[in-house]
Amino acid sequence: MMRADPPIARPPSRTPRRRPRDMLVGLGLFGLFAAGLIGLAGATGWEETRAQIARLGPAQGAALLALALANYLFRGVRWHVFARRLGLPTTLGQDLRHFLGGFAMVVTPGRVGELVRLRWLGRETGWPIDRTAPLAIVDRASDLAAMALILALGVSLASSHMAGALPVAVLALALAVAATRPRILAAAVTLAHRAVGRVPRLFGRMRRATRALAQVSGPGLLAGVLALGLSGWLAEGYAFHLLLGWLGADLGFWRAVTIFVFATLAGGLTGAPGGVGGAEAAMISLLALDGVPMEISVPATAIIRVTTLWFALVLGLAIFPFAEARSKRGAHALENR
């Protein structure tokens, strides 16, 4: 009589120790963000800035948040499509919980804290990180590609004075293409291994991750998920267009979208947590080039960043405890099989 193989032991899951630190970093960055904009508002006149913000009613604020939420949901569905293509046995609700909960770490440097999504996937499915890493890579690459295409289209249609934004679009698109090419990434991993000459096990796992990337980088799949990314980022760009119109500075749809996407992309490419500082400076500067006075550009920048970046952080913090608890239950269920 044949004996069944004993179950494979899995290391116990651990709660990330950096979460309280990341929350403090987020609060600190929000404080700096608020202090900087308050200072600008003071320099341009408190009364004018306050009068502009007072022009917005609850319905308009709700509309801005709804458009931001539409962006998150479009990209969450895209995450689910990639997960299913990779072969992960997850549901749409499960993937949305992971994706939205990961926004709790949106203000970590380079947004690396969002990799907690892979930790939750590992707990609930038993998949090691080298098999789920392509999901995070191709998701970030899809964002870069969508934003680069929007930026290039916006510059060509409505923003001739933003010709300098084209190199940023080209760089973002180049990074997106490189990140979805398994051979390019495998070569980069090999070069890094030769340069470091240590931790061969880590580099071996990275090579396995690059090979798995081929499953989620086909042209047919990428065309469909690119449409989801474009829809999401255009929704937030449209929110900025509406906001400027409500504040009395209607620049037209494509010009507003181009300014929003360029500022967001430029801030993100700096590697600063959440793009804080760089995105705001770029947005205010570009609005100034279009003749928008500071008493409008400063509150517009503050409002759109609160209803996009900081709304994502609050949403992530609200979902994070549920995602963490569900992943722990999933890990226990796998161990008891």
C-alpha positions as CSV (number, residue, x, y, z in Angstrom):
1,M,0.0,0.0,0.0
2,M,1.5,3.4,-1.1
3,R,1.8,6.1,1.5
4,A,0.8,9.7,0.6
5,D,3.5,12.2,0.6
6,P,3.6,14.4,3.6
7,P,2.3,18.0,3.1
8,I,5.0,20.6,2.2
9,A,5.7,22.8,5.2
10,R,5.3,26.5,4.7
11,P,7.0,29.1,6.7
12,P,4.6,31.0,9.0
13,S,3.2,34.2,7.6
14,R,4.4,37.4,9.3
15,T,2.7,40.7,9.5
16,P,4.9,43.3,7.8
17,R,6.8,45.2,10.5
18,R,7.2,48.2,8.2
19,R,3.5,49.0,8.0
20,P,3.4,51.4,11.0
21,R,6.5,53.1,9.6
22,D,5.0,53.4,6.1
23,M,1.9,54.9,7.7
24,L,4.0,57.5,9.5
25,V,5.9,58.2,6.3
26,G,2.5,58.7,4.6
27,L,1.3,61.1,7.2
28,G,4.6,63.0,7.2
29,L,4.5,63.4,3.4
30,F,0.9,64.6,3.6
31,G,2.0,67.1,6.2
32,L,4.8,68.4,3.9
33,F,2.4,68.4,0.9
34,A,-0.2,70.4,2.9
35,A,2.5,72.8,4.3
36,G,3.9,73.5,0.9
37,L,0.5,74.2,-0.6
38,I,-0.6,76.3,2.4
39,G,2.6,78.3,2.0
40,L,1.9,78.9,-1.7
41,A,-1.7,79.8,-0.9
42,G,-0.5,82.3,1.7
43,A,1.9,83.8,-0.8
44,T,-0.8,84.3,-3.4
45,G,-3.5,85.5,-1.1
46,W,-5.6,83.4,1.4
47,E,-8.8,85.0,0.5
48,E,-8.6,84.2,-3.2
49,T,-7.5,80.6,-2.6
50,R,-10.2,80.0,0.0
51,A,-12.8,81.6,-2.4
52,Q,-11.8,79.2,-5.2
53,I,-12.1,76.1,-2.9
54,A,-15.5,77.4,-1.6
55,R,-16.8,77.3,-5.1
56,L,-16.9,73.6,-5.0
57,G,-20.0,71.9,-3.6
58,P,-20.4,68.4,-2.1
59,A,-21.8,67.0,-5.5
60,Q,-18.7,68.3,-7.3
61,G,-16.4,66.7,-4.7
62,A,-18.3,63.4,-5.0
63,A,-17.9,63.6,-8.8
64,L,-14.1,63.9,-8.5
65,L,-13.9,61.0,-6.1
66,A,-16.1,58.9,-8.3
67,L,-13.9,59.5,-11.3
68,A,-10.8,58.6,-9.2
69,L,-12.5,55.4,-8.1
70,A,-13.3,54.6,-11.7
71,N,-9.6,54.7,-12.4
72,Y,-8.8,52.3,-9.5
73,L,-11.6,49.9,-10.6
74,F,-10.5,49.8,-14.3
75,R,-6.9,49.1,-13.2
76,G,-8.2,46.6,-10.6
77,V,-10.0,44.7,-13.4
78,R,-6.8,44.8,-15.4
79,W,-4.9,43.3,-12.4
80,H,-7.5,40.5,-12.4
81,V,-7.1,39.8,-16.1
82,F,-3.3,39.5,-15.7
83,A,-3.8,37.2,-12.6
84,R,-6.1,34.9,-14.5
85,R,-3.7,34.8,-17.5
86,L,-0.9,34.0,-15.2
87,G,-2.9,31.0,-14.0
88,L,-3.7,32.2,-10.5
89,P,-6.9,30.7,-9.0
90,T,-8.3,34.0,-7.8
91,T,-11.7,35.7,-8.2
92,L,-12.4,39.2,-9.3
93,G,-13.4,40.2,-5.7
94,Q,-10.2,38.7,-4.4
95,D,-8.1,40.5,-6.9
96,L,-9.9,43.8,-6.3
97,R,-9.3,43.4,-2.6
98,H,-5.6,42.9,-3.1
99,F,-5.2,45.7,-5.6
100,L,-7.2,48.3,-3.7
101,G,-5.7,47.3,-0.3
102,G,-2.2,47.7,-1.8
103,F,-2.8,51.5,-2.0
104,A,-2.2,51.6,1.7
105,M,1.5,51.5,0.7
106,V,1.2,54.0,-2.2
107,V,3.5,56.6,-0.5
108,T,6.4,54.2,0.0
109,P,9.5,55.1,-2.0
110,G,9.0,53.9,-5.6
111,R,5.7,52.4,-4.3
112,V,7.6,49.2,-3.5
113,G,5.3,48.7,-0.5
114,E,2.5,47.8,-2.9
115,L,4.3,44.5,-3.3
116,V,2.3,43.5,-0.3
117,R,-0.3,42.3,-2.9
118,L,2.1,39.5,-3.8
119,R,2.4,38.5,-0.2
120,W,-1.4,38.2,0.1
121,L,-1.4,36.2,-3.1
122,G,1.2,33.9,-1.8
123,R,-0.7,33.3,1.4
124,E,-4.0,32.6,-0.3
125,T,-2.8,30.5,-3.2
126,G,0.5,29.0,-2.0
127,W,2.3,30.5,-5.1
128,P,5.9,31.7,-4.4
129,I,6.8,35.3,-5.2
130,D,8.9,34.3,-8.2
131,R,5.7,33.1,-9.9
132,T,3.6,36.1,-9.0
133,A,6.2,38.8,-9.5
134,P,5.4,39.1,-13.3
135,L,1.9,40.3,-12.2
136,A,3.4,43.4,-10.4
137,I,5.9,44.0,-13.3
138,V,3.4,44.0,-16.1
139,D,0.8,46.0,-14.1
140,R,3.3,48.8,-13.6
141,A,4.5,48.6,-17.2
142,S,0.9,48.9,-18.4
143,D,0.4,52.1,-16.4
144,L,3.6,53.6,-17.9
145,A,2.4,52.6,-21.4
146,A,-1.1,54.0,-21.0
147,M,0.2,57.3,-19.5
148,A,2.9,57.6,-22.2
149,L,0.3,57.2,-25.0
150,I,-2.1,59.7,-23.4
151,L,0.8,62.2,-23.0
152,A,2.0,61.8,-26.6
153,L,-1.6,62.2,-27.9
154,G,-2.3,65.2,-25.7
155,V,0.9,67.0,-26.7
156,S,0.1,66.5,-30.4
157,L,-3.5,67.6,-30.1
158,A,-3.5,70.5,-27.6
159,S,-0.3,71.4,-25.9
160,S,2.3,72.7,-28.3
161,H,4.2,74.5,-25.5
162,M,4.7,71.1,-23.8
163,A,6.9,69.7,-26.5
164,G,9.4,69.0,-23.7
165,A,7.0,66.4,-22.3
166,L,7.7,64.1,-25.3
167,P,11.0,62.8,-23.9
168,V,9.2,61.8,-20.7
169,A,6.6,60.0,-22.8
170,V,9.3,58.2,-24.8
171,L,11.1,57.2,-21.6
172,A,8.0,55.9,-20.0
173,L,7.0,53.9,-23.1
174,A,10.6,52.5,-23.4
175,L,10.5,51.4,-19.8
176,A,7.1,49.8,-20.3
177,V,8.3,47.8,-23.4
178,A,11.5,46.7,-21.6
179,A,9.6,45.6,-18.6
180,T,7.4,43.3,-20.7
181,R,10.2,41.6,-22.7
182,P,11.4,38.5,-20.8
183,R,14.7,38.3,-22.8
184,I,15.6,41.9,-21.9
185,L,14.8,41.4,-18.2
186,A,16.7,38.0,-18.2
187,A,19.7,39.7,-19.7
188,A,19.6,42.5,-17.1
189,V,19.3,39.9,-14.3
190,T,22.3,38.0,-15.7
191,L,24.4,41.2,-15.9
192,A,23.4,42.1,-12.3
193,H,24.4,38.7,-11.1
194,R,27.8,38.9,-12.7
195,A,28.3,42.3,-11.2
196,V,27.3,41.3,-7.7
197,G,28.7,37.8,-7.8
198,R,26.6,36.8,-4.7
199,V,23.2,35.5,-3.6
200,P,22.8,33.1,-6.6
201,R,19.5,31.8,-5.2
202,L,17.9,35.3,-5.3
203,F,19.0,35.8,-8.9
204,G,17.8,32.3,-9.8
205,R,14.3,33.3,-8.6
206,M,14.5,36.5,-10.5
207,R,15.3,34.6,-13.7
208,R,12.3,32.3,-13.1
209,A,10.1,35.3,-12.7
210,T,11.3,36.8,-16.0
211,R,10.5,33.5,-17.8
212,A,6.9,33.5,-16.3
213,L,6.5,37.0,-17.7
214,A,6.0,35.5,-21.1
215,Q,2.5,34.4,-20.0
216,V,1.3,37.9,-19.5
217,S,3.1,39.8,-22.2
218,G,1.4,38.7,-25.4
219,P,0.4,41.4,-27.9
220,G,-3.3,40.4,-27.9
221,L,-3.6,40.5,-24.1
222,L,-1.7,43.8,-23.8
223,A,-4.0,45.5,-26.3
224,G,-7.0,44.7,-24.2
225,V,-5.5,45.7,-20.9
226,L,-4.0,48.8,-22.4
227,A,-7.6,49.9,-23.1
228,L,-8.5,49.4,-19.4
229,G,-5.4,51.5,-18.4
230,L,-6.3,54.3,-20.8
231,S,-9.9,54.4,-19.6
232,G,-8.7,54.7,-16.0
233,W,-6.2,57.4,-16.4
234,L,-8.5,59.4,-18.8
235,A,-11.1,59.3,-16.1
236,E,-8.8,61.1,-13.6
237,G,-7.7,63.5,-16.3
238,Y,-11.3,64.3,-17.0
239,A,-11.7,65.0,-13.3
240,F,-8.9,67.6,-13.5
241,H,-10.6,69.1,-16.6
242,L,-13.9,69.4,-14.7
243,L,-12.1,70.9,-11.7
244,L,-10.3,73.6,-13.7
245,G,-13.6,74.5,-15.3
246,W,-15.4,74.8,-12.0
247,L,-12.6,77.0,-10.7
248,G,-12.8,79.3,-13.7
249,A,-9.9,78.1,-15.8
250,D,-11.2,75.9,-18.6
251,L,-8.2,74.9,-20.7
252,G,-10.0,72.3,-22.8
253,F,-10.1,68.6,-22.2
254,W,-6.8,67.5,-23.8
255,R,-4.7,70.3,-22.4
256,A,-6.0,69.5,-18.8
257,V,-5.5,65.8,-19.3
258,T,-1.9,66.4,-20.6
259,I,-1.0,68.5,-17.7
260,F,-2.4,66.0,-15.2
261,V,-0.8,63.0,-16.7
262,F,2.6,64.7,-17.2
263,A,2.7,65.9,-13.6
264,T,1.7,62.5,-12.3
265,L,4.2,60.7,-14.5
266,A,7.0,63.1,-13.8
267,G,6.4,62.8,-10.1
268,G,6.4,59.1,-10.3
269,L,9.6,58.8,-12.3
270,T,11.4,60.7,-9.6
271,G,11.0,57.8,-7.3
272,A,9.7,60.0,-4.6
273,P,7.0,58.4,-2.4
274,G,3.7,59.0,-4.2
275,G,5.5,61.5,-6.5
276,V,4.9,64.1,-3.7
277,G,6.6,67.4,-4.4
278,G,7.6,66.8,-8.0
279,A,4.0,66.2,-9.2
280,E,2.7,69.3,-7.5
281,A,5.5,71.5,-8.7
282,A,5.1,70.3,-12.3
283,M,1.3,70.8,-12.2
284,I,1.5,74.4,-10.9
285,S,4.3,75.3,-13.3
286,L,2.4,73.9,-16.4
287,L,-0.8,75.7,-15.4
288,A,1.2,78.9,-15.0
289,L,2.5,78.5,-18.6
290,D,-1.2,78.4,-19.7
291,G,-1.8,81.7,-17.9
292,V,-3.7,80.2,-14.9
293,P,-3.2,82.4,-11.9
294,M,-1.7,81.0,-8.7
295,E,-5.0,81.6,-6.8
296,I,-6.5,79.0,-9.1
297,S,-3.6,76.7,-9.8
298,V,-2.7,76.1,-6.2
299,P,-6.2,75.1,-5.0
300,A,-6.7,73.1,-8.2
301,T,-3.5,71.2,-7.5
302,A,-4.3,70.6,-3.9
303,I,-7.8,69.4,-4.6
304,I,-6.9,67.0,-7.4
305,R,-4.0,65.5,-5.4
306,V,-6.3,65.0,-2.4
307,T,-9.0,63.3,-4.5
308,T,-6.5,61.1,-6.3
309,L,-3.3,60.2,-4.5
310,W,-4.6,60.7,-0.9
311,F,-8.0,59.3,-1.6
312,A,-6.2,56.1,-2.8
313,L,-4.2,56.0,0.4
314,V,-7.3,56.4,2.6
315,L,-9.1,53.7,0.5
316,G,-6.1,51.4,0.8
317,L,-5.9,51.9,4.6
318,A,-9.6,51.1,4.9
319,I,-9.3,47.8,3.0
320,F,-5.8,46.7,4.2
321,P,-6.9,45.1,7.5
322,F,-9.6,43.0,5.7
323,A,-7.0,41.9,3.0
324,E,-4.5,41.0,5.7
325,A,-7.1,39.1,7.8
326,R,-8.4,37.2,4.7
327,S,-4.9,36.3,3.6
328,K,-4.1,34.9,7.0
329,R,-7.3,32.7,6.9
330,G,-6.3,31.6,3.4
331,A,-2.8,30.6,4.6
332,H,-4.3,28.6,7.4
333,A,-6.7,26.9,5.0
334,L,-3.8,25.9,2.8
335,E,-1.8,24.5,5.7
336,N,-4.8,22.4,6.9
337,R,-5.4,20.7,3.5
